[in-house]
Amino acid sequence: MARRKSFNAKDRARIFTANGGVCHICGGAIAVGEAWEVEHLIAWALTQDESDENLRPAHVKCHKIKAHQQDRPAITRAKHREAKHKG
C-alpha cells in the first residue's frame, strides 16, 4: 500500500513560491506566519499523485472545507464503484 509523502520545508517553500503564496481554493493571499497546508488538486486517495502539478498551497480552513465537501464524497463514490466492479 502506498504511503502519503511528508512534505519537508524545502518542498513546502517550492510549492508556496510556485503558486505565489495564494490559496488555490479561495484565491486569498496566505499571510506571513499564517498556517497553510499542501493540498492536492485531485485527492491523493484517488490518484496517489504527489507531483507538483497536483499540489497547491491552501489555508487550513479552506483545505478542511474542500476535503469535507468535495474530496471525501469523491473518494467514497470511487470506493463504491471499485467494490461494485470487484463484486
N, C-alpha and C positions, 0 to 999 in steps of 0.2 A: 504494500500500500504506500502510495506517495505521501510525502510529508510536506507541509507548507514551509516555505522559506522564512527564515527570520531575517528581517532587514537590518543591517548594521547602519551606523551613522553615515558612512560613505554612500551606501545605496539610497538612504533617505535624502541626503543632500542632492544627489544626482537627480532623483525623481522630482524633488521640490523645485530645483533650479530649472529643469527642463520644461516645467509647466508654469513657470513664472510666479510661483508661490500663491497660486489661486486654487481654491477648492473647485474641483471639476463638477461637483454636484450643484452647488448654489451660485458659483461664479464669484463669490466674495474672496477678498484677499485674506490670506492667513497671516495674522499679525505676529510680529516677533514675540517669541515666548508663548504663543498660543498653542494649545495641544492640537495635533493633527495626526492622521494615520495614513499609511499607504493603503490605497483602496484599489480593488480590481474592477475594471470596467465591466468585464464579464466574470461572474463569480468563480473563484478558484475551484470550488466543488464541481463546477460544470466543465471546466477546461484544464485545470491544473497548469494554467499558463502564467508563468512568473516573468514573462518578457516585459521590457519597459513599455512596449506598445499597449499592454494591458494594465499598466499601473499608473495611478494618479494620486496626488495628494487630496485629502478631504478633511474638513472639520470633523471632529469626533462625533458631534451631534448629527451632522449630515450623513455621515457614514452609517450610524446606527439606524437612522430613518430609512435609508436606501436598503440596508440589509433586511430590515423587517418588512418593508413594503414591496420590494422588488426581488431581491436575491433569494430569500427563503421560499417564497411561493414558486419561483422558477426551479429551484433545486428540488422541491417536493414534487412538482409536476414531472421533472426529468426522472426522478427515482420511481415514480408510479409507472411511467412509460416503460422504463427498463424492467421493472418487475413484471409488467403485463407481457412484455416481449419474451422474457425468460420463462414465463408460465408459472 
